Amino acid sequence: MFRRTFWFTTGVAAGVWATTKVNRKLKQLTPESLAATAANKALETGARLRDAAVGFALDVRDNMAQRESELEQALGIHESPGLPPARRYTAIENHRTENDRSTLKYIENTTYSYNRNEDH
């Protein structure tokens, strides 16, 4: 009697374990799960590539600064001139004369209809 109970319990436990294992594998193979896994892998790969690119850019910048200092020492330049100051351009230049002011007063006193539907 004890043997039958033992083997019955062992069989039930093995069945539950196998069913759980199969259900987990089936859930992993659904299209949604596969898409989520692929998206996660793509994000991880993108993050690794971005970190590598940032590291590379920092290395290049450091080596560039080192090479510039070596060239400055070789050429006897102690101060780098730097960039020239930024130029500022006006979008619209104001070239009004006295005649323009009188025309402007005339335009200000004139009323116009700005109804968009008039043209159509």
C-alpha positions in Angstrom: 0.0 0.0 0.0 2.8 2.4 0.9 4.6 1.7 -2.4 1.4 2.4 -4.4 0.9 5.7 -2.6 4.6 6.7 -3.1 4.5 5.9 -6.9 1.2 7.6 -7.3 2.5 10.8 -5.6 5.7 10.6 -7.7 3.7 10.3 -10.9 1.4 13.2 -10.0 4.4 15.4 -9.1 6.1 14.4 -12.4 2.9 15.2 -14.3 2.5 18.6 -12.7 6.2 19.4 -13.3 6.0 18.4 -17.0 2.7 20.3 -17.6 4.2 23.4 -16.0 7.3 23.1 -18.1 5.4 22.6 -21.3 3.0 25.5 -20.6 6.0 27.9 -19.9 7.6 26.9 -23.2 4.3 27.4 -25.1 3.9 30.9 -23.6 7.5 31.7 -24.7 6.7 30.7 -28.3 3.6 32.8 -28.7 3.9 35.6 -31.3 3.5 38.3 -28.6 6.2 36.8 -26.5 8.6 36.4 -29.4 8.0 40.0 -30.5 8.6 41.3 -26.9 11.8 39.3 -26.7 13.0 40.6 -30.1 12.2 44.2 -29.0 14.1 43.8 -25.7 17.1 42.3 -27.5 17.0 45.2 -30.0 16.9 47.8 -27.2 19.8 46.1 -25.4 21.8 46.0 -28.6 21.0 49.7 -29.3 22.1 50.7 -25.8 25.4 48.8 -26.2 26.1 50.4 -29.6 25.3 53.8 -28.2 27.6 53.3 -25.2 30.3 52.1 -27.6 29.8 55.1 -29.9 29.9 57.6 -27.0 33.1 55.9 -25.7 34.7 56.1 -29.1 33.7 59.8 -29.5 35.3 60.6 -26.1 38.4 58.7 -27.0 38.7 60.6 -30.3 38.1 63.9 -28.5 40.8 63.1 -25.9 43.3 62.0 -28.6 42.5 65.1 -30.7 43.2 67.4 -27.8 46.4 65.6 -27.0 47.5 65.9 -30.7 46.6 69.6 -30.8 48.8 70.3 -27.8 51.6 68.3 -29.3 51.3 70.4 -32.5 51.1 73.6 -30.6 54.3 72.7 -28.7 56.1 71.7 -31.9 55.1 74.9 -33.7 55.7 77.2 -30.7 52.1 78.3 -30.4 51.3 78.9 -26.7 47.8 80.1 -27.0 45.2 79.0 -29.5 43.4 81.9 -31.1 40.0 80.3 -30.6 36.9 80.9 -32.6 36.0 84.4 -33.9 33.0 86.0 -32.1 29.6 85.0 -33.6 28.1 87.4 -36.0 24.6 88.6 -35.5 22.4 89.4 -38.4 19.2 91.3 -38.3 16.3 89.7 -40.0 14.8 92.9 -41.3 16.8 96.1 -41.5 15.1 99.4 -40.7 15.8 101.9 -43.5 12.8 104.3 -43.0 12.9 107.9 -44.1 10.5 110.8 -43.4 8.4 109.9 -46.5 8.0 106.3 -45.3 6.6 107.6 -42.0 3.9 109.6 -43.7 3.0 106.6 -45.8 2.9 104.4 -42.7 0.5 106.9 -41.0 -1.7 106.6 -44.1 -1.7 102.8 -44.0 -2.4 102.8 -40.2 -5.5 105.0 -40.7 -6.9 102.8 -43.6 -9.2 100.0 -42.6 -9.1 96.6 -44.3 -11.3 93.6 -44.1 -9.3 90.6 -43.2 -12.1 88.0 -43.8 -10.4 84.9 -45.1 -13.6 83.8 -46.8 -13.8 86.8 -49.1 -11.2 85.4 -51.5 -12.9 82.1 -52.0 
